[in-house]
Amino acid sequence: MFKKQKSNEIRAGIGVFTVLGVGIVIIALLFLNGLFVSAFLHANAQRISDLRLTQAIQFLVPLILIIVEFWIFDRMNQNLRK
């Protein structure tokens, strides 16, 4: 019975590190995606002059990029496991 409790503690520790790792990856991706979007907006500042549109792009595009990046990552994992 003592061994089962110890194995459950080990599994819980692995889950915490997994969640922490995913959180760090998401933060890094948000930062990089934000930089890419910011560079795009500065390069096209004359074409996109509406402030509301610029703010919407700066908020939504990095989030959409994270979803796409994780989708690509999941697809690659599925293909490599076959």
C-alpha positions as CSV (number, residue, x, y, z in Angstrom):
1,M,0.0,0.0,0.0
2,F,2.9,2.4,0.7
3,K,4.3,1.8,-2.7
4,K,1.0,2.8,-4.4
5,Q,1.0,6.1,-2.6
6,K,4.6,6.7,-3.6
7,S,3.9,6.0,-7.3
8,N,0.9,8.4,-7.2
9,E,3.1,11.1,-5.9
10,I,5.6,10.5,-8.7
11,R,2.8,10.8,-11.3
12,A,1.5,14.0,-9.7
13,G,5.1,15.5,-9.9
14,I,5.3,14.6,-13.6
15,G,2.0,16.3,-14.3
16,V,3.1,19.5,-12.6
17,F,6.3,19.6,-14.6
18,T,4.3,19.0,-17.8
19,V,1.9,21.8,-17.0
20,L,4.8,24.1,-16.1
21,G,6.6,23.2,-19.3
22,V,3.5,23.8,-21.4
23,G,3.0,27.2,-19.7
24,I,6.6,28.2,-20.3
25,V,6.3,27.2,-24.0
26,I,3.0,29.2,-24.3
27,I,4.6,32.3,-22.8
28,A,7.6,32.0,-25.1
29,L,5.3,31.5,-28.2
30,L,3.2,34.5,-27.2
31,F,6.3,36.7,-26.9
32,L,7.7,35.6,-30.3
33,N,4.3,35.8,-32.0
34,G,3.8,39.3,-30.5
35,L,7.2,40.3,-31.9
36,F,6.3,39.0,-35.4
37,V,2.9,40.7,-35.4
38,S,4.4,44.0,-34.1
39,A,7.1,43.9,-36.8
40,F,4.4,43.2,-39.4
41,L,2.3,46.1,-38.2
42,H,5.3,48.5,-38.2
43,A,6.2,47.5,-41.7
44,N,2.6,48.1,-42.9
45,A,1.8,51.2,-40.8
46,Q,0.6,53.2,-43.7
47,R,-1.8,50.6,-45.0
48,I,-3.3,49.9,-41.5
49,S,-4.0,53.3,-40.0
50,D,-7.1,52.4,-37.9
51,L,-6.1,52.2,-34.3
52,R,-9.0,49.8,-33.4
53,L,-8.0,47.4,-36.2
54,T,-4.3,47.5,-35.1
55,Q,-5.2,46.7,-31.5
56,A,-7.4,43.8,-32.6
57,I,-4.7,42.4,-34.8
58,Q,-2.1,42.7,-32.0
59,F,-4.4,40.8,-29.6
60,L,-6.0,38.1,-31.8
61,V,-3.2,37.1,-34.2
62,P,-0.7,35.9,-31.6
63,L,-3.5,33.8,-29.9
64,I,-4.5,32.3,-33.3
65,L,-0.9,31.6,-34.1
66,I,-0.5,29.6,-30.8
67,I,-3.5,27.5,-31.7
68,V,-2.1,26.8,-35.1
69,E,1.4,26.0,-33.7
70,F,0.0,23.5,-31.2
71,W,-2.2,22.0,-33.9
72,I,0.9,21.5,-36.1
73,F,2.8,20.1,-33.2
74,D,0.0,17.6,-32.4
75,R,-0.2,16.5,-36.1
76,M,3.6,16.0,-36.2
77,N,3.5,13.9,-33.0
78,Q,0.6,11.8,-34.4
79,N,2.5,11.2,-37.7
80,L,5.8,10.3,-35.9
81,R,4.0,7.8,-33.6
82,K,2.6,5.8,-36.6
